[in-house]
Amino acid sequence: MSVTQRLDDLSITLPQVVAPLAAYVPVTQSGQQLYTAGQIPVRDGSLIAAGQVGGEVPVDIAIECARLCAINALAAAQSALGDLRRVRKVVKLTAFVAADPHFVDFPTVGDGASRLLLEVFGASAGRHVRTAVGVSRLPLNAPVEIDFQFEVE
């Protein structure tokens, strides 16, 4: 099944690429590696949640934020590649979780993005390495920010 078909089956329409907040580009390619800038959970120009996970943001909403970060990364990848069929493998993602000082379940939040990529690319191309860390705050008070690395044709 193609990536496009999987996105359709998941009822996912890729949005416009989220505009950078400062002096950087949303995606860049070096050889067969494609890197995205950190993606935050923006839909239709606004964050879907704000604040710290374990505080103002419940875990289930943070997982949805991570999923949206992955969708935004796919939009950035598609803008650079023209077609997501050019993605050979999801290599790595790094999940940053703005967390209440007592919250430590960063891997569960990161799974929101990881599970989506497995659904979209399948087990062989979608399985990746990941780092999930907690931080005190993120840009625009986003609860999650994730960057991605893909191997491409």
PyMOL CGO cylinders between C-alpha atoms (Angstrom):
from pymol import cmd
from pymol.cgo import CYLINDER

trace = [
    CYLINDER, 0.00, 0.00, 0.00, 1.34, 3.46, -0.90, 0.3, 1, 1, 1, 1, 1, 1,
    CYLINDER, 1.34, 3.46, -0.90, 2.03, 6.25, 1.56, 0.3, 1, 1, 1, 1, 1, 1,
    CYLINDER, 2.03, 6.25, 1.56, -0.72, 8.30, -0.08, 0.3, 1, 1, 1, 1, 1, 1,
    CYLINDER, -0.72, 8.30, -0.08, -3.21, 5.45, 0.39, 0.3, 1, 1, 1, 1, 1, 1,
    CYLINDER, -3.21, 5.45, 0.39, -2.21, 5.03, 4.03, 0.3, 1, 1, 1, 1, 1, 1,
    CYLINDER, -2.21, 5.03, 4.03, -2.70, 8.75, 4.64, 0.3, 1, 1, 1, 1, 1, 1,
    CYLINDER, -2.70, 8.75, 4.64, -6.12, 8.53, 2.99, 0.3, 1, 1, 1, 1, 1, 1,
    CYLINDER, -6.12, 8.53, 2.99, -7.03, 5.49, 5.09, 0.3, 1, 1, 1, 1, 1, 1,
    CYLINDER, -7.03, 5.49, 5.09, -6.05, 7.44, 8.22, 0.3, 1, 1, 1, 1, 1, 1,
    CYLINDER, -6.05, 7.44, 8.22, -8.13, 10.44, 7.02, 0.3, 1, 1, 1, 1, 1, 1,
    CYLINDER, -8.13, 10.44, 7.02, -5.03, 12.64, 7.03, 0.3, 1, 1, 1, 1, 1, 1,
    CYLINDER, -5.03, 12.64, 7.03, -4.71, 15.55, 4.64, 0.3, 1, 1, 1, 1, 1, 1,
    CYLINDER, -4.71, 15.55, 4.64, -1.28, 17.13, 4.81, 0.3, 1, 1, 1, 1, 1, 1,
    CYLINDER, -1.28, 17.13, 4.81, -1.44, 20.83, 5.67, 0.3, 1, 1, 1, 1, 1, 1,
    CYLINDER, -1.44, 20.83, 5.67, 0.61, 23.69, 4.29, 0.3, 1, 1, 1, 1, 1, 1,
    CYLINDER, 0.61, 23.69, 4.29, 4.13, 23.75, 5.69, 0.3, 1, 1, 1, 1, 1, 1,
    CYLINDER, 4.13, 23.75, 5.69, 4.31, 25.59, 9.01, 0.3, 1, 1, 1, 1, 1, 1,
    CYLINDER, 4.31, 25.59, 9.01, 6.26, 28.80, 8.48, 0.3, 1, 1, 1, 1, 1, 1,
    CYLINDER, 6.26, 28.80, 8.48, 9.55, 29.12, 10.38, 0.3, 1, 1, 1, 1, 1, 1,
    CYLINDER, 9.55, 29.12, 10.38, 9.47, 31.27, 13.51, 0.3, 1, 1, 1, 1, 1, 1,
    CYLINDER, 9.47, 31.27, 13.51, 12.96, 32.71, 12.94, 0.3, 1, 1, 1, 1, 1, 1,
    CYLINDER, 12.96, 32.71, 12.94, 15.95, 32.61, 10.54, 0.3, 1, 1, 1, 1, 1, 1,
    CYLINDER, 15.95, 32.61, 10.54, 15.88, 28.98, 9.36, 0.3, 1, 1, 1, 1, 1, 1,
    CYLINDER, 15.88, 28.98, 9.36, 14.21, 26.78, 6.77, 0.3, 1, 1, 1, 1, 1, 1,
    CYLINDER, 14.21, 26.78, 6.77, 11.52, 24.19, 7.57, 0.3, 1, 1, 1, 1, 1, 1,
    CYLINDER, 11.52, 24.19, 7.57, 13.31, 21.35, 5.75, 0.3, 1, 1, 1, 1, 1, 1,
    CYLINDER, 13.31, 21.35, 5.75, 16.69, 20.71, 4.14, 0.3, 1, 1, 1, 1, 1, 1,
    CYLINDER, 16.69, 20.71, 4.14, 18.27, 17.84, 2.27, 0.3, 1, 1, 1, 1, 1, 1,
    CYLINDER, 18.27, 17.84, 2.27, 21.89, 16.75, 2.40, 0.3, 1, 1, 1, 1, 1, 1,
    CYLINDER, 21.89, 16.75, 2.40, 22.66, 13.82, 0.14, 0.3, 1, 1, 1, 1, 1, 1,
    CYLINDER, 22.66, 13.82, 0.14, 20.12, 11.11, 0.90, 0.3, 1, 1, 1, 1, 1, 1,
    CYLINDER, 20.12, 11.11, 0.90, 19.18, 12.60, 4.27, 0.3, 1, 1, 1, 1, 1, 1,
    CYLINDER, 19.18, 12.60, 4.27, 16.22, 14.93, 4.72, 0.3, 1, 1, 1, 1, 1, 1,
    CYLINDER, 16.22, 14.93, 4.72, 15.97, 16.89, 7.97, 0.3, 1, 1, 1, 1, 1, 1,
    CYLINDER, 15.97, 16.89, 7.97, 13.03, 18.88, 9.26, 0.3, 1, 1, 1, 1, 1, 1,
    CYLINDER, 13.03, 18.88, 9.26, 13.22, 21.80, 11.61, 0.3, 1, 1, 1, 1, 1, 1,
    CYLINDER, 13.22, 21.80, 11.61, 11.47, 21.26, 14.92, 0.3, 1, 1, 1, 1, 1, 1,
    CYLINDER, 11.47, 21.26, 14.92, 7.75, 20.89, 14.30, 0.3, 1, 1, 1, 1, 1, 1,
    CYLINDER, 7.75, 20.89, 14.30, 5.23, 22.17, 16.83, 0.3, 1, 1, 1, 1, 1, 1,
    CYLINDER, 5.23, 22.17, 16.83, 1.55, 21.19, 17.05, 0.3, 1, 1, 1, 1, 1, 1,
    CYLINDER, 1.55, 21.19, 17.05, 0.12, 23.92, 14.83, 0.3, 1, 1, 1, 1, 1, 1,
    CYLINDER, 0.12, 23.92, 14.83, -3.15, 23.42, 12.96, 0.3, 1, 1, 1, 1, 1, 1,
    CYLINDER, -3.15, 23.42, 12.96, -4.67, 26.20, 10.84, 0.3, 1, 1, 1, 1, 1, 1,
    CYLINDER, -4.67, 26.20, 10.84, -2.09, 28.66, 12.14, 0.3, 1, 1, 1, 1, 1, 1,
    CYLINDER, -2.09, 28.66, 12.14, -2.62, 28.03, 15.88, 0.3, 1, 1, 1, 1, 1, 1,
    CYLINDER, -2.62, 28.03, 15.88, -1.28, 25.70, 18.53, 0.3, 1, 1, 1, 1, 1, 1,
    CYLINDER, -1.28, 25.70, 18.53, -3.79, 22.98, 19.43, 0.3, 1, 1, 1, 1, 1, 1,
    CYLINDER, -3.79, 22.98, 19.43, -2.58, 23.14, 23.05, 0.3, 1, 1, 1, 1, 1, 1,
    CYLINDER, -2.58, 23.14, 23.05, -0.21, 25.26, 25.12, 0.3, 1, 1, 1, 1, 1, 1,
    CYLINDER, -0.21, 25.26, 25.12, 1.65, 24.82, 28.37, 0.3, 1, 1, 1, 1, 1, 1,
    CYLINDER, 1.65, 24.82, 28.37, 3.48, 22.07, 30.20, 0.3, 1, 1, 1, 1, 1, 1,
    CYLINDER, 3.48, 22.07, 30.20, 2.58, 18.40, 29.96, 0.3, 1, 1, 1, 1, 1, 1,
    CYLINDER, 2.58, 18.40, 29.96, 1.51, 17.11, 33.35, 0.3, 1, 1, 1, 1, 1, 1,
    CYLINDER, 1.51, 17.11, 33.35, 0.38, 20.64, 34.21, 0.3, 1, 1, 1, 1, 1, 1,
    CYLINDER, 0.38, 20.64, 34.21, -1.89, 22.54, 31.84, 0.3, 1, 1, 1, 1, 1, 1,
    CYLINDER, -1.89, 22.54, 31.84, -1.72, 19.83, 29.15, 0.3, 1, 1, 1, 1, 1, 1,
    CYLINDER, -1.72, 19.83, 29.15, -2.91, 16.28, 29.88, 0.3, 1, 1, 1, 1, 1, 1,
    CYLINDER, -2.91, 16.28, 29.88, -0.91, 13.35, 28.48, 0.3, 1, 1, 1, 1, 1, 1,
    CYLINDER, -0.91, 13.35, 28.48, -3.57, 12.32, 25.95, 0.3, 1, 1, 1, 1, 1, 1,
    CYLINDER, -3.57, 12.32, 25.95, -3.54, 15.83, 24.45, 0.3, 1, 1, 1, 1, 1, 1,
    CYLINDER, -3.54, 15.83, 24.45, 0.28, 15.81, 24.40, 0.3, 1, 1, 1, 1, 1, 1,
    CYLINDER, 0.28, 15.81, 24.40, 0.20, 12.51, 22.46, 0.3, 1, 1, 1, 1, 1, 1,
    CYLINDER, 0.20, 12.51, 22.46, -2.14, 14.15, 19.93, 0.3, 1, 1, 1, 1, 1, 1,
    CYLINDER, -2.14, 14.15, 19.93, 0.28, 17.10, 19.77, 0.3, 1, 1, 1, 1, 1, 1,
    CYLINDER, 0.28, 17.10, 19.77, 3.14, 14.72, 18.92, 0.3, 1, 1, 1, 1, 1, 1,
    CYLINDER, 3.14, 14.72, 18.92, 1.01, 13.12, 16.22, 0.3, 1, 1, 1, 1, 1, 1,
    CYLINDER, 1.01, 13.12, 16.22, 0.31, 16.55, 14.72, 0.3, 1, 1, 1, 1, 1, 1,
    CYLINDER, 0.31, 16.55, 14.72, 4.04, 17.35, 14.83, 0.3, 1, 1, 1, 1, 1, 1,
    CYLINDER, 4.04, 17.35, 14.83, 4.60, 14.23, 12.69, 0.3, 1, 1, 1, 1, 1, 1,
    CYLINDER, 4.60, 14.23, 12.69, 1.87, 15.29, 10.25, 0.3, 1, 1, 1, 1, 1, 1,
    CYLINDER, 1.87, 15.29, 10.25, 3.50, 18.71, 9.95, 0.3, 1, 1, 1, 1, 1, 1,
    CYLINDER, 3.50, 18.71, 9.95, 6.87, 17.03, 9.35, 0.3, 1, 1, 1, 1, 1, 1,
    CYLINDER, 6.87, 17.03, 9.35, 5.35, 14.93, 6.57, 0.3, 1, 1, 1, 1, 1, 1,
    CYLINDER, 5.35, 14.93, 6.57, 4.01, 18.12, 4.99, 0.3, 1, 1, 1, 1, 1, 1,
    CYLINDER, 4.01, 18.12, 4.99, 7.51, 19.64, 5.12, 0.3, 1, 1, 1, 1, 1, 1,
    CYLINDER, 7.51, 19.64, 5.12, 9.04, 16.46, 3.66, 0.3, 1, 1, 1, 1, 1, 1,
    CYLINDER, 9.04, 16.46, 3.66, 6.50, 16.39, 0.86, 0.3, 1, 1, 1, 1, 1, 1,
    CYLINDER, 6.50, 16.39, 0.86, 7.17, 20.05, 0.05, 0.3, 1, 1, 1, 1, 1, 1,
    CYLINDER, 7.17, 20.05, 0.05, 10.86, 19.26, -0.41, 0.3, 1, 1, 1, 1, 1, 1,
    CYLINDER, 10.86, 19.26, -0.41, 10.50, 15.92, -2.19, 0.3, 1, 1, 1, 1, 1, 1,
    CYLINDER, 10.50, 15.92, -2.19, 7.33, 16.43, -4.20, 0.3, 1, 1, 1, 1, 1, 1,
    CYLINDER, 7.33, 16.43, -4.20, 6.17, 12.93, -3.25, 0.3, 1, 1, 1, 1, 1, 1,
    CYLINDER, 6.17, 12.93, -3.25, 6.46, 11.02, 0.02, 0.3, 1, 1, 1, 1, 1, 1,
    CYLINDER, 6.46, 11.02, 0.02, 7.09, 7.83, -1.97, 0.3, 1, 1, 1, 1, 1, 1,
    CYLINDER, 7.09, 7.83, -1.97, 10.68, 9.09, -2.13, 0.3, 1, 1, 1, 1, 1, 1,
    CYLINDER, 10.68, 9.09, -2.13, 11.07, 8.45, 1.63, 0.3, 1, 1, 1, 1, 1, 1,
    CYLINDER, 11.07, 8.45, 1.63, 12.97, 5.19, 2.01, 0.3, 1, 1, 1, 1, 1, 1,
    CYLINDER, 12.97, 5.19, 2.01, 13.14, 5.17, 5.80, 0.3, 1, 1, 1, 1, 1, 1,
    CYLINDER, 13.14, 5.17, 5.80, 12.33, 7.19, 8.87, 0.3, 1, 1, 1, 1, 1, 1,
    CYLINDER, 12.33, 7.19, 8.87, 15.75, 7.34, 10.52, 0.3, 1, 1, 1, 1, 1, 1,
    CYLINDER, 15.75, 7.34, 10.52, 15.34, 9.34, 13.73, 0.3, 1, 1, 1, 1, 1, 1,
    CYLINDER, 15.34, 9.34, 13.73, 13.16, 11.70, 15.61, 0.3, 1, 1, 1, 1, 1, 1,
    CYLINDER, 13.16, 11.70, 15.61, 13.84, 13.79, 18.68, 0.3, 1, 1, 1, 1, 1, 1,
    CYLINDER, 13.84, 13.79, 18.68, 10.86, 14.69, 20.85, 0.3, 1, 1, 1, 1, 1, 1,
    CYLINDER, 10.86, 14.69, 20.85, 11.09, 17.64, 23.21, 0.3, 1, 1, 1, 1, 1, 1,
    CYLINDER, 11.09, 17.64, 23.21, 8.34, 17.73, 25.82, 0.3, 1, 1, 1, 1, 1, 1,
    CYLINDER, 8.34, 17.73, 25.82, 7.67, 20.89, 27.83, 0.3, 1, 1, 1, 1, 1, 1,
    CYLINDER, 7.67, 20.89, 27.83, 7.00, 19.22, 31.14, 0.3, 1, 1, 1, 1, 1, 1,
    CYLINDER, 7.00, 19.22, 31.14, 5.79, 20.00, 34.58, 0.3, 1, 1, 1, 1, 1, 1,
    CYLINDER, 5.79, 20.00, 34.58, 8.73, 19.34, 36.97, 0.3, 1, 1, 1, 1, 1, 1,
    CYLINDER, 8.73, 19.34, 36.97, 7.11, 16.09, 38.18, 0.3, 1, 1, 1, 1, 1, 1,
    CYLINDER, 7.11, 16.09, 38.18, 6.24, 14.68, 34.73, 0.3, 1, 1, 1, 1, 1, 1,
    CYLINDER, 6.24, 14.68, 34.73, 8.70, 12.09, 33.40, 0.3, 1, 1, 1, 1, 1, 1,
    CYLINDER, 8.70, 12.09, 33.40, 6.77, 9.99, 30.85, 0.3, 1, 1, 1, 1, 1, 1,
    CYLINDER, 6.77, 9.99, 30.85, 8.37, 11.57, 27.77, 0.3, 1, 1, 1, 1, 1, 1,
    CYLINDER, 8.37, 11.57, 27.77, 8.45, 8.28, 25.79, 0.3, 1, 1, 1, 1, 1, 1,
    CYLINDER, 8.45, 8.28, 25.79, 4.65, 7.98, 25.92, 0.3, 1, 1, 1, 1, 1, 1,
    CYLINDER, 4.65, 7.98, 25.92, 4.29, 11.46, 24.44, 0.3, 1, 1, 1, 1, 1, 1,
    CYLINDER, 4.29, 11.46, 24.44, 6.85, 10.70, 21.72, 0.3, 1, 1, 1, 1, 1, 1,
    CYLINDER, 6.85, 10.70, 21.72, 4.87, 7.59, 20.80, 0.3, 1, 1, 1, 1, 1, 1,
    CYLINDER, 4.87, 7.59, 20.80, 2.20, 9.86, 19.31, 0.3, 1, 1, 1, 1, 1, 1,
    CYLINDER, 2.20, 9.86, 19.31, 4.63, 10.67, 16.48, 0.3, 1, 1, 1, 1, 1, 1,
    CYLINDER, 4.63, 10.67, 16.48, 6.31, 7.27, 16.33, 0.3, 1, 1, 1, 1, 1, 1,
    CYLINDER, 6.31, 7.27, 16.33, 3.07, 5.34, 15.99, 0.3, 1, 1, 1, 1, 1, 1,
    CYLINDER, 3.07, 5.34, 15.99, 1.84, 7.61, 13.21, 0.3, 1, 1, 1, 1, 1, 1,
    CYLINDER, 1.84, 7.61, 13.21, 5.05, 7.12, 11.22, 0.3, 1, 1, 1, 1, 1, 1,
    CYLINDER, 5.05, 7.12, 11.22, 4.75, 3.35, 11.62, 0.3, 1, 1, 1, 1, 1, 1,
    CYLINDER, 4.75, 3.35, 11.62, 1.17, 3.53, 10.35, 0.3, 1, 1, 1, 1, 1, 1,
    CYLINDER, 1.17, 3.53, 10.35, 2.14, 5.67, 7.36, 0.3, 1, 1, 1, 1, 1, 1,
    CYLINDER, 2.14, 5.67, 7.36, 5.38, 3.97, 6.29, 0.3, 1, 1, 1, 1, 1, 1,
    CYLINDER, 5.38, 3.97, 6.29, 4.89, 0.45, 7.66, 0.3, 1, 1, 1, 1, 1, 1,
    CYLINDER, 4.89, 0.45, 7.66, 7.24, -1.51, 9.92, 0.3, 1, 1, 1, 1, 1, 1,
    CYLINDER, 7.24, -1.51, 9.92, 10.24, -1.73, 7.62, 0.3, 1, 1, 1, 1, 1, 1,
    CYLINDER, 10.24, -1.73, 7.62, 10.47, 1.93, 6.57, 0.3, 1, 1, 1, 1, 1, 1,
    CYLINDER, 10.47, 1.93, 6.57, 8.72, 3.46, 9.58, 0.3, 1, 1, 1, 1, 1, 1,
    CYLINDER, 8.72, 3.46, 9.58, 10.75, 1.92, 12.41, 0.3, 1, 1, 1, 1, 1, 1,
    CYLINDER, 10.75, 1.92, 12.41, 13.26, 4.47, 13.71, 0.3, 1, 1, 1, 1, 1, 1,
    CYLINDER, 13.26, 4.47, 13.71, 15.44, 5.49, 16.63, 0.3, 1, 1, 1, 1, 1, 1,
    CYLINDER, 15.44, 5.49, 16.63, 14.17, 8.17, 18.95, 0.3, 1, 1, 1, 1, 1, 1,
    CYLINDER, 14.17, 8.17, 18.95, 15.18, 10.45, 21.76, 0.3, 1, 1, 1, 1, 1, 1,
    CYLINDER, 15.18, 10.45, 21.76, 12.50, 11.91, 24.05, 0.3, 1, 1, 1, 1, 1, 1,
    CYLINDER, 12.50, 11.91, 24.05, 13.50, 14.52, 26.59, 0.3, 1, 1, 1, 1, 1, 1,
    CYLINDER, 13.50, 14.52, 26.59, 11.82, 16.95, 28.94, 0.3, 1, 1, 1, 1, 1, 1,
    CYLINDER, 11.82, 16.95, 28.94, 12.42, 20.67, 28.86, 0.3, 1, 1, 1, 1, 1, 1,
    CYLINDER, 12.42, 20.67, 28.86, 10.99, 23.58, 30.83, 0.3, 1, 1, 1, 1, 1, 1,
    CYLINDER, 10.99, 23.58, 30.83, 9.51, 25.54, 27.89, 0.3, 1, 1, 1, 1, 1, 1,
    CYLINDER, 9.51, 25.54, 27.89, 9.28, 25.44, 24.10, 0.3, 1, 1, 1, 1, 1, 1,
    CYLINDER, 9.28, 25.44, 24.10, 8.65, 28.12, 21.42, 0.3, 1, 1, 1, 1, 1, 1,
    CYLINDER, 8.65, 28.12, 21.42, 5.21, 29.79, 21.62, 0.3, 1, 1, 1, 1, 1, 1,
    CYLINDER, 5.21, 29.79, 21.62, 4.58, 27.77, 24.82, 0.3, 1, 1, 1, 1, 1, 1,
    CYLINDER, 4.58, 27.77, 24.82, 4.09, 24.60, 22.73, 0.3, 1, 1, 1, 1, 1, 1,
    CYLINDER, 4.09, 24.60, 22.73, 3.86, 21.42, 24.82, 0.3, 1, 1, 1, 1, 1, 1,
    CYLINDER, 3.86, 21.42, 24.82, 5.78, 19.34, 22.23, 0.3, 1, 1, 1, 1, 1, 1,
    CYLINDER, 5.78, 19.34, 22.23, 8.35, 19.98, 19.52, 0.3, 1, 1, 1, 1, 1, 1,
    CYLINDER, 8.35, 19.98, 19.52, 9.80, 17.22, 17.35, 0.3, 1, 1, 1, 1, 1, 1,
    CYLINDER, 9.80, 17.22, 17.35, 12.43, 17.17, 14.61, 0.3, 1, 1, 1, 1, 1, 1,
    CYLINDER, 12.43, 17.17, 14.61, 12.77, 14.37, 12.07, 0.3, 1, 1, 1, 1, 1, 1,
    CYLINDER, 12.77, 14.37, 12.07, 15.40, 12.73, 9.87, 0.3, 1, 1, 1, 1, 1, 1,
    CYLINDER, 15.40, 12.73, 9.87, 14.46, 10.68, 6.80, 0.3, 1, 1, 1, 1, 1, 1,
    CYLINDER, 14.46, 10.68, 6.80, 16.49, 8.69, 4.31, 0.3, 1, 1, 1, 1, 1, 1,
    CYLINDER, 16.49, 8.69, 4.31, 15.29, 9.54, 0.81, 0.3, 1, 1, 1, 1, 1, 1,
    CYLINDER, 15.29, 9.54, 0.81, 15.84, 8.52, -2.82, 0.3, 1, 1, 1, 1, 1, 1,
]
cmd.load_cgo(trace, "trace")
